[in-house]
Amino acid sequence: MQSPTSPQAGRYPAGGLAFPHRDLTGIGQLARHEILYLLDEAEQWVELNRQPKKKVDLLNGLTIINAFFENSTRTLLSFEIAGKRLGADVVNMHAATSSVKKGETLIDTAMTLNAMRADAIVIRHASSGAVRLIAEKVDCPVLNAGDGQHEHPTQALLDALTMRHALGLPVGSDLNGLKVTICGDILHSRVARSNILSLTALGADVRVCAPPALMPAEVEAMGVTPFFDFDAALKGANIVMMLRLQQERMSGQFIPSPREYRHLYGLTPERLAKAEPDAFVMHPGPMNRGIEIDSTVADHPTCSLITRQVEMGVAIRMACLEVLTRRARGVAGWEAEGVAA
Amino acid sequence: MIAQPLTITGGKLVLGSGEPVSGALRCEGGRIVALGDVTPQDGDEVFDAGGKLVAPGLVDLGVFAVDKPAFHFGGITRAALMPDQGPVLDHPARVRFAAQSGKPDMWVHPLAAATRGLEGSELAELALMRDAGAKAVATGRGWIADSGVMLRLLRYCAMLGLVVVTHAEDAGITGSAVATAGDVATRLGLPSAPAEAEALAVARDIALAELSGAHVHFRQVTTARALDLVRAAKARGLRVTAGVTPAHFMLSDLELVGFRTFCRLSPPLRQDADRKAVIAAIGDGTIDVISSGHDPRGPEDKRLPFADAEPGMAGAETLLPLTLTLVRDGVIGMGRAFELLATNPAKLLGVEAGRLETGAKADIAVVDSVRPWIVNSDKMAAAAGNTPFDRRPVEGRVTALFKGGKQVG
């Protein structure tokens, strides 16, 4: 039976002070030790998920609504599995089959979900800031599963946990000094933003690499080094994180063609050789094989962490759901009203 | 109906660009007939200004809605209505209707749509609209992307003697942007465009103004680079003027943090260096007009994710007090403030108002320039309370308002 209180007592503030937020809207709201707290909490779920019987009853009787206003397969599935393994009743709302298509406003939908007395709402939406807007209108914890081009906090957390496991770092450790190169459509990527915030908070040296049209303005203000030249960005990298390039951005507006993109930014085995010899490769998926990443790299048995990321995703989402529902479940030390957002 | 003769006594008259001077003012037949050392005549209605400012009623160049309660609260007696209405003011009958829509206690001066449907391709019936009451021509919320169309428009308007009010953002660069490119937009993940989109548009339209001889008024110039271009064009003697709204000299894009949709404006809020450049341009005379851009928007347009919300703010009520912050900070004098708020926009529209002088229409605001109050978006007179200045303490309030010598507020 997993303990609902931190197995790392002493490392973090006591009780609810270890994570005094009602919602998880972004990494930007979190302090370094709060990020580490969620990573450490996830370790127990990594263990559980490797057992034949992967279910606990901590969240029995609680209802979690996954409200996905934008299509998703893996994140939705990951949240659904996470909720179910904790014993919660999980309901999925797909925008395609909801009244959103009938013109209902986002706020009305949020109020409806709230009236159904969800104990946690997981939201994905195509507009930056949409999750925060909903969080302000509902009475239960809200988890951001991706809002526009803003944040995707659980992805950044699972990426950090994956790195820690791959590097064999102990529980509680940060990523100090690690050189991480993030390459792809930085401009439109919420995964990139959340990872930049999380990795810089954890002490990593972050480089971002993209063609000019896909590089956000003044990104260096976020504490990263921008590169246009992928080869230069790879030099000395311990982790190479590739981002998916949306097909619609490859047809001339941002990039002349997919093959031209691959020519400059595709992660081939030859390119990967320019990074550190034992560098790891990551990708949040779904991949465009043969465009941003070659199959020989993506499927490499030792250096590719791509399936490990998916595994860690379930554990991270279990940790987030379990921590954020502690107040509702009356866990000792977590009764106080948290700091909203 | 002609109002009874009126004498306003005991005020400080705002005359021209100088400091206000003590005196009285007499109106008859809807016009100012005497100023200065004036005593009321028998049968006059007498209004004691009690030492407050007696200023021309504000002339608000470029509002998106006729919102009388807000205009009266803000001391606005004349509002130039943008053509972006439903339906667009691109037809003489609609212009004629809009021109009547403020009566009897408000002047509404329609701005004719430059192109049919404001689509930027075919010229609208500008002469017919002028004769139906349009006081100027406007490109609306958007820029005319086709330079050929813009040149033909400007040549035609030069002939008709109509000022062309343009929106200055190169649409090819702005695309669907809702913020100025920079670290704030990058952190928030908002679609953004470089501030230079404005300078590009201003540069082209200055060149076309010179070529055509037309008077181009940039409704809002909000960046240092574009202001430099306007400054240089004026120095060369071109017929180019510029306006701005208080948001762009009071606020920067830092206000967007938290996805505050009341701060979603068009053009978007800029970085702080540009905000300071706007203040400098007001101080050195590069900017001629301060207007409200009044655009009341309810929750259905604003309680949305930032990029999905409509741009615009309810600005009529805060136009005067926010402009007075520039007086308090020593950027401009009191006389200059009312040139920016009334005299210059009236001149652009070609209406006999905006200044206190004999023969002018008796549109007068009595202003307590130091009266403190707190902006409250829940209690505004406007049709909606979408102000980015909610909860801000301000100074300066209109205590009485006269249109054509008749008290309306």
Interface residues (C-beta under 8 A of the other chain):
Chain A: G28 T105 L106 I107 H125 S127 S128 G129 A130 R132 L133 D147 G148 Q149 H150 E151 R190 R193 P216 A217 E218 V219 A221 M222
Chain B: A181 G182 D183 A185 T186 R187 L188 G189 L190 P191 S192 P194 G258 F259 P299 E300 R303 L304 P305 F306 A307 D308
